[in-house]
Amino acid sequence: MRRALLPLLLIPVLALPAHAEGELCVGFGPQTPRDIAQRAGSNPRVFSPAPPASSMNLCNIHTHTNAEHKGPGFSVFAGEGEHGGYKCNDTDALTPAELEDPSHGHGGFHGAKPGDTIEVHWVYSSCEVFPGPGLESCVPATCANPQLRVESQVFLLVNDPEALDFADFNYTGSRVDGHPQPRALPEGSGTPVVFGGSTTGPKYTQEVCSPLQVTWSVRPACLRLDISSLYAWGLRGNVFGENHSHGVRQLVTAPELLSPIN
């Protein structure tokens, strides 16, 4: 997951063992990201699913460019490495007007521009926490054995004020039944695929596993998001300290590292 889970992932939860190049990091729980259309997995670690997001505390929002997961609506391979991942299927169908950058290269959210695909992660914790920067906001030292959930939506960034507004999915201080919550989570992109996995981000690979256990809820279709609304989120500042989009962890494909999807 990236500073989103780069600090997110820099927490010294467990020491990661060294592995030879090409050697799978077996012995850990199931890993993420994955192809959500492929349900097979043989990782033997099982953990209880996290409660619904509405019953947990929102602790972080961050983005990755491109999509870390592969799904029915975002299956165009964008390359290897932390700047690879997957693009929305409709990327090549965008018009010149939709690809025009209203900021002329000086947008308030770095690492994202019209035509890019981003994967947004809303991270939730069972700990008594408040929204803030990095995974340390989700897993404080005072909270033992937290449950974590990530709600994920892939967006295609377009120059179009009629597209979705990122402000509608931001955290603005609201609480529901005592739990910090975003204004809303995206709808209209299909029934989320729910599975057990880990945190993500480019520091992890199939040879270096994340030790944290996360319940994932990944929506299978892309939605279009107005790039100006994302620029505004970064430019105005936000409680998460986010002003740029982060790199990706390459797709986990080894069955030994994946949980079965029911």
Beta strands, then each sheet from edge to edge (+ up, - down):
strand 1: 57-64
strand 2: 76-79
strand 3: 85-87
strand 4: 117-125
strand 5: 148-158
strand 6: 175-176
strand 7: 179-180
strand 8: 193-197
strand 9: 214-218
strand 10: 223-226
sheet 1: 1+ 4- 5+ 9+ 8-
sheet 2: 1+ 4- 5+ 10+
sheet 3: 2+ 3-
sheet 4: 6+ 7-
end
